[in-house]
């Protein structure tokens, strides 16, 4: 029997090594589904409840495997639903291929049902974006889409008209320039290094520095040994961007943890004091946390030259794979005898970690959100995969989950979208059967795609989902108060019994509202063989404050209280309890100095 256009597509995906596709069915992709059905022993189809989740899962799959993530959606509305997850992949530089259906080619553009020109819709998100023009076009288009996704670490899109999915090559007439079998599924290495002259220039700059900081992102997740060796040689701390949380263990004495709103005071101190900055595989977006222009000489290593000099003035840019570049650079670095800069950071981290433990072990009511990740962290396997959503939960995960071994961690980075935590966890569990997978999410983000819990149940994925249940869009609330100086508005959520919802989906549900019971319940949840939701009722007024608060933030905070913040007394009580002895209260920047009636 002659092969259909859909057969050619699926067989070529197999040649490229694709073994998993995330999708929701629809009549616009029935031909592709039939081809997948006939090859289900070679390629698995994960059926989702919402196409947005399919795109998130493809992104998460790419993050946790390093392979191409693939999502498939029907024409019109189905394809439109993919957009948020695809932008997540684009902004975090993940190789994702989106395949969408389209109306039959000869009614396209005539306002037929679901006749949306998805090539135009995807023009911004997809680096390669093409409509299939017949069976003899399929392989050419697919090969170019995969090459682009893998080569540029980005999103590509193929729109496949419904009738062409069912046509065979005998229904098509191949053009003369389209020589049969001219395109190939060829994988290439990304181990790119700069020339020797540039390496020597970078080494000279680094060797001249006295207070050197290493800022590591997700681009060096595979370069742990090299990053640690560099830190040891230069006597400088390793600061980690959030997506680079797994670069080195959080317990390693060379690191001061994260930077920015989710980061640590010791990291910010190091940035403010350094005279040399080495950026590796990161395009951390918050400019205000970098050294001031002119303060530090900077070397940046990145696989994408468009990222070099994007965030801070860079004196020397080294384009290439982080691991390969560091391996070439390290022999040129002279070890510094003076390790005092690193030792000072280590002393600060000792105090910081004591403060985190103190906060996370409070047995007050309502339960502090820090309790949950503090208790979960030691129960994680050394190869566990942790996902989190975007919101207050990101702060608690970033600070209290301690990376070790070969753990992997991710969330939505530059897009910082809500709703990614649960789909990421599902993708991780699909990609790594048998590995421990934990998602830390907020009640707001979870409810956006909570139907995907049924997906986890359907495929018997033993993910553990911890919901920080504070009945609010917590991050937005604190942004209104601290960043804008306004009382909170329209951020309250109607409460849901998430444990009951979990049981209704066929999962196991637990509820925690008392820190005295938290350890026993969390241990029971982690030991359960199957998908679990833990509904953790936490203090809505616990402030996820930055590691070092600025004077402007303190002033805006005070303004919000004066203007009538409804939870003023509870917020003040928490601030006094949490920050009286903390590093953020030093150097005249304490919130206590500007709260009306306390300063």
PAMAR-794226 format. One record per atom (N, C-alpha, C): x negated, z negated, y negated; residue in one letter. Coordinates in steps of 0.02 Angstrom, whole numbers, plus 50000, padded with zeros to 5 digits. Example, Ala and Ser with C-alpha at 12.3 -4.5 7.8 and 13.67 -1.06 7.14 Angstrom:
<sites>
493404961050284A493854961050225A493404961050165A493584964650112S493164964350053S493554960649998S
</sites>
This chain:
<sites>
499585000050060X500005000050000X499565000049938X499745004249889X499355004649827X499394998149789X498844996449756X498814990249718X499154991049651X499514985749631X499844985749566X499354983549512X499574984449450X499164981949394X499044974549400X499554970749421X499474963549430X498974961949485X498994965849539X498504964849593X497794965749568X497694970849528X497024972149501X496794966349457X497264963649418X497104957949375X496884951849417X497294950049465X497154943949504X496524944749546X496424950549575X495814951649615X495184951349572X495234953849511X494654953549467X494524946349444X495054942549432X494964935449416X494584931949472X494754933549534X494414930549591X493674932549592X493534938749574X492834940949571X492444937049518X492784935049465X492454931149412X492404923749431X492664921949489X492614915049511X493194910549490X493734913349464X494314909449444X494684907049507X494804900549511X495164897849569X495794893949550X495924893149485X496494889249462X496794892349399X497454892749397X497824895149339X498374890149323X498464888549259X498984883949237X499534888049203X500154887049225X500674891549202X501374888649211X501844891449172X502564890449182X502854897349194X503284898249245X503514905049262X503994907949210X504074914449214X504534917949170X504584925249191X505134928449172X505244935349197X504724940249170X504414938549114X503914943049085X503254943149124X503174938549173X502554938449212X502714938349287X503314940649305X503504940549376X503044944649419X502804950249392X502344954349431X501694950749446X501444947149397X500824943249408X500954937649457X501534934449453X501704929049499X501734931549571X501994937549580X502024940249648X501324941449676X500874943749633X500194944849655X499854938149671X499994933049630X499724926449644X500004923549708X500654924849720X500964922249782X500604925049843X500434931349841X500104934549898X499384932149908X499114928849857X498414926649861X498354919049850X498884915449866X498884908249852X498384904349895X498114907549946X497594904149985X496914904549950X496864908749898X496234909649863X496244907049791X496834906749762X496894904649692X497514900349685X497424894349656X497994889749651X498334890349584X498994890149586X499404890349526X499684883349515X499514880249459X499784873749441X500374874849394X500964873249418X501574874249378X501664868349330X501744869849266X501814864749215X502534864349191X502684859449149X503354858649120X503394861549049X502824863049019X502814865948952X502184869948944X502244875948916X501664880248910X501104877248868X501274873148818X500754869848779X500294865848824X500594862548874X500204858748922X499754863348963X499994869248979X499584873949018X498944875748980X499004876748914X498414878348874X497954872348869X498234866348859X497824860348858X497454859548924X497804860748979X497494859949045X496934865049055X497034871049032X496494876049037X495884873948997X496004871048938X495454868448897X495104862648932X495514857848958X495224852148993X494844854249055X495114859149091X494784861749151X494094864549132X494064868249078X493424871049055X492944865449036X493194860349002X492764854848980X492464851049039X492874849949091X492654845649146X492324849449204X492314856149199X491984860049252X491434864549225X491474866349161X491014871349133X491204878449151X491774879249185X491994885849206X492544888449159X492744894649170X493284897649131X493944894349146X494304892149095X494984889649103X495474895349091X495994895649132X496474901149127X497184898349123X497564900749074X498274899149070X498684905549066X499294905249091X499724911049098X500424909349073X500694913449029X501364912149002X501754918548995X502404917748995X502844923548990X502844926348919X503204931748909X503224935148845X503584930948792X503464932448729X503824929348674X503704921848670X504244918048681X504234910748671X503704907448714X503614909648776X503124906548820X502424907148792X502254912948768X501594913948739X501484909948676X502014909648634X501964905848572X501804898448586X502104895748639X501994888748657X501264887248674X500874892248691X500174891148710X499734889448650X499954891048590X499504891248533X499134884748520X499464879048521X499124872848503X498544871348551X498664872148615X498134870948664X497564876048657X497734882148638X497214887248630X496784885748569X497094883448515X496684881448457X496244875548473X496484871048516X496074865548539X495444868248573X495524873248616X494954876248650X494494879948601X494794883448555X494384887148506X493954882348465X494254877048440X493894872548395X493384868348432X493474867248497X492984863548536X492534868248577X492554874748561X492114879748592X492144879648668X492744880248694X492834880448766X493064887348789X492794889848846X492984896548870X493674896448903X494164899148870X494844899248896X495134906248888X495434908748942X495774915148942X496524913948946X496894916648898X497624916348899X497884923248919X498314923348969X498644929548990X499394928648976X499674933448941X500394933048926X500744939448948X501374938648964X501784944448978X502024947748914X502314953548922X502614957148865X503184961448892X503614963348847X504164967748867X503884974348894X504294978148928X504084984748953X503824988948896X503314992848910X502944996248857X503395000948816X503915003848847X504315008848812X504905005948774X504964999148773X505454996048728X505104991248679X504444991248681X504064987048635X504194989148563X504284984248519X504394985648449X505104987748432X505584986648478X506284988648466X506754982648465X506494976748451X506884970448451X507214969248518X506864970948571X507094969248638X507014961748648X507344959048699X507304951848712X506584949648722X506394944348688X505714941448690X505174946448670X505354951148629X504874956248607X504484953748547X504014949348561X503564946648509X502874949748520X502594952448467X501924955448473X501404949848474X501264947348535X500804941748542X500084943548525X499914949848526X499244951848503X499164950148429X499684951348390X499654949548319X499684941948311X500104938648350X500174931448345X499504927948361X499134930548410X498514927448432X497894929948394X497994933748341X497434937048308X496914932048281X497134926248260X496664921448233X496334917148287X496714915448339X496454910848389X496004914148440X496104920548454X495744923948508X495194928448481X494584927348507X494014931548487X494064938548515X494374939148573X494534945748603X495274945548619X495644950948600X496364950548598X496644957548609X496884958948669X497054965948685X497674966448728X498044971948719X498624973348761X498414978448815X498624977048877X498484981548932X498904987948923X498574993648931X498905000148920X499035003948985X498985000549042X499105003749106X498655000849159X498795002149224X498394999349278X497655001049273X497495007049251X496785008949247X496425005649188X496795001949149X496514998449092X496374991049108X496684988549161X496684981449175X495984978549183X495584981449227X494924978749242X494474978849181X494494984349144X494084984849084X494234979249034X494884978149023X495094973148974X494924966148999X495064964749062X494934958149089X494184956449087X493774961249107X493054959949106X492804958349036X493054962048987X492824960748919X493084953948894X493684952148913X493964945648894X493544939948923X493374940448987X492994935149019X492284934748991X491974940548982X491304940648952X491294937148884X491804938648844X491834935748777X491964928348780X492424926148822X492564918948828X491954915148849X491614917548901X491044913948928X490434914648883X490334920448854X489754921648813X489784918148746X490384917948716X490464914948650X490774907948654X490934905548713X491254899048722X491874898648678X492354902948692X492934903348648X493544905848686X494084907148649X494724909248677X494784916848674X495054919648728X495234926748729X495944927448755X496244933348743X496944934348760X497074941448785X497474941848838X497704948248864X498474948148865X498764953048834X499494954048836X499644959548887X500074958048936X500174962548992X500914964548997X501094970648975X501794972748979X502064972249050X502694970249054X503004968849119X502984974749166X503134980749141X503164986449187X502474988449212X501954987649170X501274989249192X501034984549247X501304978549250X501124973849304X501314976649372X501864980549373X502124983049437X501914990249452X501674993749401X501415000449412X500785000149457X500675005549492X500055006249531X499615011549497X499005011949520X498555016949491X498825024049503X499235025049554X499525031649566X500045033349514X500305028249479X500795029549425X500445031049359X499795030149358X499405030749296X498955036849300X498745039149243X498265044649240X497645042149204X497105041349240X496485038849211X496185043949164X495975041749105X495665046249057X494965048149079X494715053749053X494055056149074X493495051249056X493515047948996X492965043348980X492965036949022X493535035349053X493605029149091X493345030149162X492685030349167X492365031549232X492525025949280X492765027349341X492925022049388X492335017449402X492485010849406X491995005649425X491405005049377X491515006949314X490955006449267X490844999349241X491344994949248X491294988149222X491154983349279X490764978049265X490584973449318X490694966149297X490814961849347X490894954649336X490204951449342X489834951449287X489144949149287X489064942749248X488814937549280X488694931149247X487984931049219X487914927749161X487254927549128X487064920349113X486404919249104X486154912649088X486194911449012X486304905048994X486324903248923X485714899248902X485184899348942X484584895448927X484154899148876X484374898848813X484044902248759X483594897248722X482984899348705X482524895048667X482234899048608X482084895548552X481784898948495X481044900548508X480744904148460X480044906048471X479584900048458X478964900648480X478484895148479X478334892948407X478314897648361X478174895848291X478694891048264X479334892448277X479864888148251X479844881248285X479674881148348X479614874748384X479054870448353X478494873548336X477944869748306X478134867248237X478494871148198X478724868948131X479184862948138X479644863248187X480104857648198X479734851348219X479244852148263X478854846448287X478464843248230X478174847248186X477804844548130X478254840448084X478854842948072X479334839248030X479524832648062X479664832748126X479874826648162X479294821748165X478704824148179X478124819748184X477954816348118X478144819548063X478004816647997X478504811247978X479074810848012X479584806047996X479404798948016X479644794147978X479534787047995X480164783748021X480734785847998X481374783148020X481814788948044X481754790248108X482074796248137X482714794348173X483234798148161X483884797348195X484034803648235X484284802748296X484514808348338X485274808148339X485584813548319X486314814048319X486514819048373X486794816548428X486924820748487X487674821948498X487844828248511X488544830048524X488634832848593X489224835848604X489404838348671X488954843948694X488594847048647X488134852448666X487544850248706X487424843648710X486864841248751X487094836448805X487704837348829X487954833148884X487534833948947X487204839648954X486784840749013X486054839349000X485904836048943X485204835048924X485044827748914X485334823348956X485244816148948X484504814248950X484144816449001X483434814549008X483024816648948X483164822548923X482774825148866X482944821348802X483574819748792X483774816048731X483464809048732X483484805748790X483184799048796X482424799348785X482114804548812X481384805248803X481214806348730X481624810148694X481514811348623X481594804848584X482104801048600X482224794648566X481634789848576X481394789648637X480834785248653X480204787348614X480114793948609X479504796448575X479524795148500X480104796348469X480134795748396X480304788648374X480494784248420X480674777448402X481294777148359X481784781348375X482394781748335X483014781248378X483564778648350X484174777848389X484534784448400X484924784648454X485354790348469X486064788548446X486324792348399X487014791748377X487404797248411X488004795648436X488384800448476X489034802548440X489124809148432X489784811648412X490274810048468X490924809648453X491404807448503X491394811648566X491364818248560X491354822448620X490674822248655X490184819048624X489544817948656X489474810848682X490034807448692X490024800448714X489654799648781X489684804848823X489354804448888X488634806648889X488344808348831X487654810848831X487184805648860X487244799348837X486854793848866X487334788048878X487194783648924X487624777848936X487694773548874X488284770648865X488394766348806X487974759948809X487774758148869X487374752048877X486624753348868X486424759548860X485714761048852X485464758448784X484894755048783X484644752148720X484444757348668X484414763648686X484224768748638X484804770948593X485424769148610X485994771848572X486344766448532X486594768548474X487014764148433X487744766448435X487914770748482X488614772748490X488824778148441X489454777948422X489754783348383X489654782748308X489934787648273X489864788148200X490554789448171X490654787148109X491264788748074X491814783648084X492444785948077X493014781548081X493054777948149X492804781248201X492824778348268X492164775148288X491694775248242X491004773448260X490834766248247X490184764848244X489924758148238X489564757148172X489534750948150X489154749348090X488404750848098X488094749148156X487384750848164X487234758248159X487684762548182X487584769748175X487594771848102X488064769048065X488104770847994X487504768147955X487274762147973X486674759447941X486074764047954X485994766348016X485434770748033X485454777247994X486064780047988X486134786247949X485944785247876X486134779547849X485994778247778X485264776747765X484894774747816X484194772647806X483684777747830X483894782747869X483414787347900X483094791947849X482484794247865X482164799347824X482104806047862X482304805947926X482274812047968X482884811948014X483224817648018X483814818248060X483724824148108X483844822848173X483834828248222X484544828948249X484874834348232X485554835748256X485514840248318X485854838148371X485814842048433X486524843248460X486724849548460X487354851448492X487974848148462X487984847348396X488574844448364X488724847848298X489364848348282X489574850348215X490084845248189X489914838948199X490304833248176X490574834748105X491234834248093X491514837048032X491504832547970X491394825947979X491494821447922X490854820947881X490824824747828X490224825547789X489974819047758X490454814547742X490264808447707X489854803647749X489814804847815X489434800347858X488714802747871X488554808647846X487874811147853X487424808047799X486774808447807X486334806347752X486494810347689X486414807247631X486544810847569X486044816647562X486254822347536X485784827947527X485154825747491X484574827547519X483934825647491X483644819247520X484054815447558X483814809247587X483374810447648X483614814747693X483274815647758X483114822947771X482514824147795X482344830847818X482684831947886X482964837847896X483394838747954X483194844747997X483174843548062X483104848848112X483764849148151X484034855148159X484664855848196X484564860748254X484794858648313X484784862748373X485494864448392X485644870948400X486314872948419X486294879848450X486744880948498X486784887348532X487094892748487X487474890548435X487814895148390X487484894748321X487164900048298X486824899848233X487304898648175X487954900048185X488444898848131X488544891448118X488344887148165X488414879948155X487824876848117X487274880348114X486664877448085X486694877448009X486644871447980X486714870647908X487434870247884X487894869647930X488614869547913X488814862947880X488524857247903X488764850747880X488284847247832X487634848547839X487134845147798X486544849747789X486174849247735X485604853747725X485104853247782X484924858947811X484474859147868X483834862847849X483264859647861X482634862747844X482404867647898X482514865747962X482314870148017X482894870348068X483114876348083X483634877348133X483344880548195X483494877448253X483274880148317X483874882448357X483954888948365X484514891548402X484354891748477X484794888848517X484704889148589X485074883748625X485044883948690X485334878848733X484964872248723X485334866848712X485014860448693X484494858148744X484664858448807X484204856048859X483564860248859X483644866748857X483054871148859X482624870348797X482944869648739X482564868848677X482184862248677X482504856848699X482164850348701X481584850348751X481674853748806X481124854148855X480514857648825X480644862548783X480094866148750X479804862148692X480224858048660X480014854348600X479634847848617X479854844448669X479594837748685X478834837448692X478504842348723X477764841948729X477414842048661X477764844148609X477464844548542X477574838348501X477984833648526X478154827648489X477654822048504X477374819048452X476894813548460X477284807048462X477114802948512X477464796548519X477264791748463X477764788648431X477624784048376X477484777048403X476934774148380X476784767348399X477254762348367X477484763948307X477934759548270X478654760948293X478944756348330X479624757048355X480104752448317X479914750248259X480304745148223X480994747748201X481034754148185X481684756848163X482194756548221X481974758448280X482414757948339X482574750648354X482074746348350X482174739348366X482674736048319X482664738048255X483134735448207X483844737548225X483934743748246X484594746148267X484824742448329X484364740948375X484544737348435X484794730248420X484474727048372X484694720448351X485404720648322X485524725648282X486194726448253X486714727748306X486534731648357X487004733148411X487184727048452X486704722548459X486854716248495X487414712548461X487384712048395X487904708648356X488564712448361X488514719148354X489124723248356X489474722448423X489114722748478X489424722048544X489724715148554X489414710048525X489714703348529X490384703148494X490424706548437X491054706748399X491594710448438X491414716148469X491904719848509X492164715648566X491724712148601X491934707848656X492394702348631X492214699448575X492624694048547X493334696548532X493384702448503X494044705148487X494444706848549X494114709448599X494454711848659X494644706248707X494404700348696X494554694848742X495024689648710X495324691448654X495814687048623X496434686548667X496694680548674X497304679448714X497904677848669X497914681148611X498464679948564X499044684748579X499614683048551X500194687448555X500394689548484X500604695848473X500634701248522X499924703248546X499904706148605X499264707848637X498874712948595X498224711748588X497804716348551X497664722648593X497674728448561X497564734648599X496874735048632X496384731548603X495704731748631X495674728748701X496164724648718X496164721348783X496164726448840X496554731748831X496654736648885X496004740248903X495674743848857X495054747248877X494504742448897X494484736548868X493984731648886X494044729648960X494654729148985X494764727349054X494714733449101X494904739249076X494864745349117X494134747349129X493724746749077X493044749449079X492634747249140X492594740849156X492184738849214X492474740949281X493104743149282X493424745449344X493324752849356X492994756249310X492884763449317X492284764749362X492354769849404X491804772049446X491274775449404X490674775849429X490124778849392X490214786349382X490684789449419X490814796549409X491534797749385X491834792649355X492524793249331X492574798249273X493174800849263X493324805249207X493844801749164X493694801249099X494134797749053X494364802648999X495014802848987X495284806748932X495654802148885X495714804248823X496134800348777X496484805148730X497004802648699X497384806548651X497074805448582X497384808248531X497144807348463X497614802648426X497334797348398X497714792248364X497334785748368X497694780148359X497364773648366X497024772748433X497334775648485X497054774948552X496344777748556X496194782748514X495514785648514X495004780448492X495184776448442X494734771148419X494574766248474X495094763948509X494984758848561X494594761748619X494734768048638X494354771248692X493634772248672X493524774848612X492844776348589X492404770148587X492694764448568X492294758448558X492234754148621X492744754148663X492764749348718X492654752148787X492724758748796X492554761748861X491794762848862X491464759748910X490744760148914X490534765448965X490244770848940X490024776248983X489404774149023X489394776149086X488814774849129X488804780149183X488254780549219X488204785349274X488334792449250X488754796049288X488924802949271X489634803549245X489884798149217X490564798349188X490634804149139X491244806849137X491404811949087X491964809249042X491944811248979X492454809048930X492614814848884X493254815648868X493414820548816X494104819148787X494194821948728X494824821948692X494844828248651X495364829348613X495384834948567X494934833448508X494414837448499X493904835948449X494084838248380X493874844248361X493984846548293X494714847648276X495124849848323X495834850548309X496164843748303X495914838948342X496174832048340X496924831848347X497184835648395X497904835948405X498144830448451X498744828148438X499074823648485X499294827648546X499434824048601X499734826648662X499244829448713X498594829348699X498124832448745X497914827748802X497984821248793X497704816348841X497974817048911X498634817448919X498934818048985X498764824749018X498854830448984X498654836849016X497914837249034X497484834448992X496774834349009X496654830549075X497004824849082X496914820849143X497154824649204X497704828249198X497964832249254X497454837649272X497194841049222X496694846349235X496074843449269X495854837649246X495264834449276X495384832749348X495974830249364X496134828449433X496204834549478X496474839949450X496514846249487X495814848849502X495384848549451X494704851349458X494254847249503X494374840549504X493934836149541X494344831549586X494624834249641X495024830249687X494614824249713X494934818449712X494604812449737X494244808449684X494114811349626X493784807449573X494304803149537X494064797549512X494484793149473X494594796249404X495224796949384X495394799849319X495854795149281X495664793349220X496044788649180X496184791749112X496804791249089X497004793549023X497214787648980X496944787248920X497134782148871X497504785648815X498154784348807X498564788148761X499004783548719X499244786148664X499714782448622X500424784148642X500894779948620X501594781348637X501844787548602X501574789048542X501774795148508X501534801448542X500894801648559X500614807548592X500894808548662X500994803048699X501264803648767X501954806748767X502384804748720X503064807248721X503114814648705X502604817448673X502624824548657X502644828948720X502264826948771X502234830848833X502324826448894X502764821448888X502844816648942X503134819749006X503444825549000X503684829049059X503144830849108X502514831149083X501964832849128X501804827349178X502084821449168X501994816249219X502294818649285X502844822349280X503144825249341X502684830249373X502274833649334X501774838249362X501264834349404X501044828649377X500564824449415X500874822049480X501514820249478X501864817949538X501934823649588X502124829549564X502224835349608X501594837049647X501024836749614X500404838649646X500014832749673X500344826849674X500054820749703X499364819249673X499334819449607X498714818149571X498684810749552X498194807149577X498174799849568X497904797649500X498144800649447X497904798949380X498194792149359X497834788649317X498054782249290X498134783049214X498734782049189X498894783149119X499044776449086X498654774649036X498754768448999X499024770148930X499624767748915X499954769248852X499904763348804X499604764448746X499584759448693X500254759748657X500694755248674X501394755548652X501484750948591X501464754048532X501544750148470X502134752548428X502544756948458X503154759448425X503014762448356X502454765948350X502304769148287X501784774648297X501774779248247X501214783848243X500654779948207X500284776048246X499844770948219X499294773648174X498964779048195X498424781748155X498684784148087X499264787248087X499554789748025X499744783847980X500004778548011X500164772547973X499554769947935X498984769347970X498394766547938X498084771447888X498174777847900X497944782747850X498344782047785X499004781047792X499424780047733X499194773947694X499024768647730X498844762347698X498134762447670X497644764347713X496944763647695X496674769647656X496904775647674X496634781647642X497014783447578X497674782147578X498084784347522X498304778647476X498254772447502X498484766847461X499234766347456X499594769047505X500314768947505X500584764547560X501164761447551X501484757947607X501674762947661X501684760747723X501864765247778X502574767947769X502684774047792X503344777047785X503454782047842X504034781447875X504264786247926X503774786847984X503464781248002X503004781348059X503254777248118X503824773848110X504084769748164X504404774148218X504324772048281X504604775648337X505124771448373X505634774848399X506114771448443X505764769848509X505834763748532X505464761548592X505754764648656X505304766148702X505484768848768X505184764248821X505534763048874X505264759348931X504874764348974X504214764748961X503814769848995X503704768349069X503714762049087X503654760349158X504264762749196X504854761849167X505474764249199X505474771849202X505224775049148X505174782349148X504714784749204X504154781349212X503684783249265X504024783049333X504384777649346X504724777049410X505254782349418X505584784349365X506094789649368X505774796349386X505144797249367X504784803449384X504494803349455X504494797549486X504204796949552X503514793949552X503274791749494X502624788349489X502744780849493X502204777049488X502244769749486X502164767349414X502564762549394X502534760149326X502424752649321X501994750649275X501874743549261X501964742449186X502134736249168X502174734349097X501724728349086X501334728549032X500924722849011X501114721048940X501264714748928X501374712448859X501024705848844X500694703148895X500344696748887X499624697448911X499144696148868X498434697048888X498234692548947X498594687148958X498434682749014X498584686049081X499054690849081X499234694349143X498904701149148X498554703249096X498314710149092X497814711849147X497344707449160X496824709049209X497124710349278X497574706049300X497864706849367X498264713249372X498654714849320X499064720849322X498634727149320X498124727049278X497684732949273X497314734049339X497094728749370X496754729549435X497234732449487X497854730249487X498354732849534X498484740249521X498544741949457X498664748949439X498084753449459X497474751249446X496884755349462X496794756149537X497014751349576X496934751649648X497474755749683X498014757349647X498574760849678X498394768049695X498594770449752X498434777149775X498994782049755X498974784249693X499484788749667X499514788249591X499924792549560X499974792449487X500304786049462X500014783149410X500244776749383X500284777249307X500794774049279X500844773149207X500854765649193X500414763449148X500404756449127X500634756349054X501214753349042X501514752848976X501254746348944X500774747048900X500454741248869X500744740048800X501124734748793X501444733048729X500924729548685X500714732648631X500154730148592X500344728948519X499924725248485X500024723448415X500004729648371X500554731048338X500594736948294X500214736048229X500014729848215X499674728548151X498934727148159X498654728848217X497934728248226X497594734248194X497174733148143X496904738848106X496314742148141X496354748648153X495774752248182X495294754248128X494964749348098X494554750648039X493894754048058X493604757848010X492954760848022X492414755548032X491854757548062X491314752848072X491054749848008X491044753847954X490864751147887X491384753847839X491744749547807X492264751747761X491964753147693X492194758347660X491944759947593X492334756147541X492044755747482X492394752347427X493054755847412X493064762547413X493684766247399X494214764547450X494024764147514X494514762447566X494794755447555X494354750747537X494574743947524X495074743647467X494934747547414X495384747547356X496064750547374X496064756147412X496704759147432X497094754547477X496744750847520X497074745947562X497434740747520X497094738247469X497394733147426X497994735947388X497954742247365X498514745347330X499134745647374X499034747347437X499604747947483X499964741247490X499574735847493X499874729147500X500254727347437X499974728947379X500304727447315X500954731347308X500954737647332X501544742047323X502114740347370X502004735847416X502574733747457X502524735347531X501924735547559X501854736547631X502264731247668X502714733547713X503204729047743X502884723847789X502324725547820X501994720847866X501404717447833X501444716447767X500884713847728X500584707447756X500994702647772X500734696147795X500384696747862X500674700647909X500364701347975X499704705247970X499704710347927X499094714247919X498544710047890X498704706147838X498194701747808X497934696847859X498384693947899X498164689247950X497674692447999X497834698548021X497384701948068X496714703648036X496734705847973X496114707647939X495664701547932X495964695847913X495574689747905X495264687647973X495674688048025X495434686048092X494884690548117X494984697148107X494524702048137X493894703248098X493914702548032X493364705147992X492964699747955X493144693547962X492794688447923X492054688347937X491864689048001X491154688748020X490864695548038X491244700848025X491024707448050X490554710948002X490194715848028X489714719547986X490054723247929X490694724947937X491034728547883X491124724047822X491044717547830X491154712847775X490514711347737X489994715247749X489354714047715X489274718447654X488784716947616X488584721047558X489164721947508X489594716847501X490124717147451X490684721847467X490754723947531X491264728847548X491824725847590X491894719347591X492404716247633X493094717547605X493564718947650X494264719347630X494494712747601X494184707347623X494384700747599X494264700047524X493804703947497X493644703447426X494154706747382X494584711047411X495034714947368X495774713847385X495934710147440X496624708647454X496894703947400X497444705547368X497714701447314X497794694147336X497524689647294X497604682547309X497054679647352X496624684047380X496084681547423X495394682547393X495334687447348X494674689147322X494434684147270X
</sites>
